Amino acid sequence: MLREPATVVSLREVERADVAVFYEHQADPEGGRMAAFTARDREAHFAHWERILRDETVILRTVLCDGEVVGNVSSWVADGRRLVGYWIGRSHWGRGIATRALRGFLELVEERPLRAFVAEHNAGSIRVLEKCGFTVEEERVDDEGVAERVMRLEG
């Protein structure tokens, strides 16, 4: 199904009210399947976001499309590597939002290399990363048995 392209995609600081929208996004079974992610219950979700919002090493933005909260994009350090991730609500997939949001976010995050972990079956997300300059660093199976790609962005 072809969808209308997004008109205006922008990023802003995360506001506490956004976290409720993020909860709905991560609770969507199809979104979880694509991301190979097990949804958190409401309490765990809000506790997780409280930790993220307090962590000064995390770079985090809410993604807006035509003024509506449609997702988030973030970067954090794990095992000495700076990672990037994003989540766009399923009703907004296929409109170029993730690519435009990630491109804008990459201007905020100066550290390189950046890495992203993406499930092998998530062709849409792999394409977003490729459009933003990421290349495959490694293909592996994670600790939970999910085939994934480690994507890397240099300078």
Rosetta blueprint (number, residue, H / E / L):
1 M L
2 L L
3 R L
4 E L
5 P L
6 A L
7 T L
8 V L
9 V E
10 S E
11 L E
12 R E
13 E L
14 V L
15 E L
16 R L
17 A L
18 D H
19 V H
20 A H
21 V H
22 F H
23 Y H
24 E H
25 H H
26 Q H
27 A H
28 D L
29 P H
30 E H
31 G H
32 G H
33 R H
34 M H
35 A H
36 A L
37 F L
38 T L
39 A L
40 R L
41 D L
42 R H
43 E H
44 A H
45 H H
46 F H
47 A H
48 H H
49 W H
50 E H
51 R H
52 I H
53 L H
54 R H
55 D L
56 E L
57 T L
58 V L
59 I E
60 L E
61 R E
62 T E
63 V E
64 L E
65 C E
66 D L
67 G L
68 E E
69 V E
70 V E
71 G E
72 N E
73 V E
74 S E
75 S E
76 W E
77 V E
78 A E
79 D L
80 G L
81 R E
82 R E
83 L E
84 V E
85 G E
86 Y E
87 W E
88 I E
89 G L
90 R H
91 S H
92 H H
93 W L
94 G L
95 R L
96 G L
97 I H
98 A H
99 T H
100 R H
101 A H
102 L H
103 R H
104 G H
105 F H
106 L H
107 E L
108 L L
109 V L
110 E L
111 E L
112 R L
113 P L
114 L E
115 R E
116 A E
117 F E
118 V E
119 A E
120 E L
121 H L
122 N L
123 A H
124 G H
125 S H
126 I H
127 R H
128 V H
129 L H
130 E H
131 K H
132 C L
133 G L
134 F L
135 T E
136 V E
137 E E
138 E E
139 E E
140 R E
141 V E
142 D L
143 D L
144 E L
145 G L
146 V L
147 A E
148 E E
149 R E
150 V E
151 M E
152 R E
153 L E
154 E L
155 G L
